[in-house]
Amino acid sequence: MIDEILPAISGEILADDANLTGASHDWGNLVHARPRLVVRPASATDVATVVRFASKRGIPVAARGAGHSPYGQGQADGGIVLDMTSLPPRRVVMDGSVSVDAGARWRDVLEVALPHGLTPPVFTDYLDVTVGGTLVVGGVGGAAHHYGVQTDTVVELEVVTGAGEVLTCSRDSNRKLFDAMLAGLGQCGVITRATLQLIPAPTRARRWKLYYDSLSAFLSDQREVVRDGRFEYLEGQPLLGEGGWRYMLEAVGYYTPPASPDEEVLLGALSFVEVESEDTTYFDFLNRVADGEAALRTEGSWFHPHPWIDVFLPDSVVEQVVAETLTTTDQSELGTTGLLLLYPLRADRLKTPLFKVPDGELVWLFSLLRTGSPIDPLVNARMVELNVDLYRKLRALGGKVYPSTAMPRTTEDWREHFGPEWPILTEAKALYAPESNLNPGQRLDLSESP
């Protein structure tokens, strides 16, 4: 196999044990599918060559970015893994947008945009995931209630289709491919470049941590501030302490001196019982996870299994579901460094057809970010079972599970997930990738009849 590809590409082809083992691990550390080859492409042409080669032979191909998937979504058992971080770092800031390679981390995008006084509108909490990696699932962050998810900020994509053709697509050109690639699980092609919207960047961030003893008050205040948009960034966390559950609303106002946020106006009518605040640079706020990452790497739990689940809840059931879940959740079910997230998004800001959330004006992201055991696979299997149980319960209540979740899923699960938008994927697959087997770790078969 190596001899057949090697003369045709400029990048590296690797078949040593260290690289194959590395490509069979990810953030979740729960699924380990070993590929036959790892390819480090030097261009979109290299990606196209590999995809064509694999499609003709029925070989699965997975595009891998930072390896932050929780359940083998970027793996290819017996196939080829494309290490997209090897693409040359061509990052060009234009008027109101930036063009970047798909293997760029969001940190890279921020660092190239800020000197121009610009920034992407939406960041995930962790900056060291890749652009291509988040765009195939959505990309959720604390500014999504203003701007939608990261896929909603995409202007244009360069895609290697499953047939091995390099195409540019946007809302105005090759629209079927564009819609199928954004939050489409990488089933119809491989994103090699993205042009992303930029907005003016502030220089400072004022961060308030507002604490609540009541779940009802916590939810009520979040509804109010998301609807009126007073904060640029908003995320909530249920916190488990010795006295039981408390709730923390993290609210941030961005600014550039001499202007500054009016704390009395922003906080005055809210019903929190305690508040903490700090001022940082805009970059330092966005990079706030870095210190925690360093500590977890030193302590070791960064490398433990992570049976994470992210779900979207209808506003009508959020209090019921969260209260019931917290009642039955203790630290053993979260792990030593696990945490929870709970915050609303405005549905009218979510424009990506394949980014699926429940019906209603507000939808709630509810995340159980569990840390598993490095030595006991039964503990990890139990955590995955808890994810499946929650999924089944929420599905009956109109909830949706975010694709980047540690949980086995079937084609039927995915068909139900995408609902009336399912044909966006099946039609694009037939048109752009009829013979390819791209990103098999997502566990869906678009060749199955509806």
Secondary structure, 3 states (H helix, E strand, C coil): CHHHHHHHCCCEEECCHHHHHHCCCCCCCCCCCCCCEEEECCCHHHHHHHHHHHHHHCCCEEEECCCCCCCCCCCCCCCEEEEHHHCCCCCEEECCEEEEECCCEHHHHHHHHHHHCEECCCCCCCCCCEHHHHHCCCCCCCCHHHHCCHHHHEEEEEEEECCCCEEEEECCCCHHHHHHHCCCCCCCEEEEEEEEECEECCCEEEEEEEEECCHHHHHHHHHHHHHHCCCCEEEEEEEEECCEEEEEEEEEEEECCCCCCCHHHHHCCCCCCEEEEEEEEHHHHHCCHHHHHHHHHHHCHHHCCCCCEEEEEECCCHHHHHHHHHHCCCHHHHCCCCEEEEEEEEHHHCCCCCCCCCCCCEEEEEEEECCCCCCCHHHHHHHHHHHHHHHHHHHHCCCEECCCCCCCCCHHHHHHHHHHHHHHHHHHHHHHCCCCCECHHHCCCCCCCC
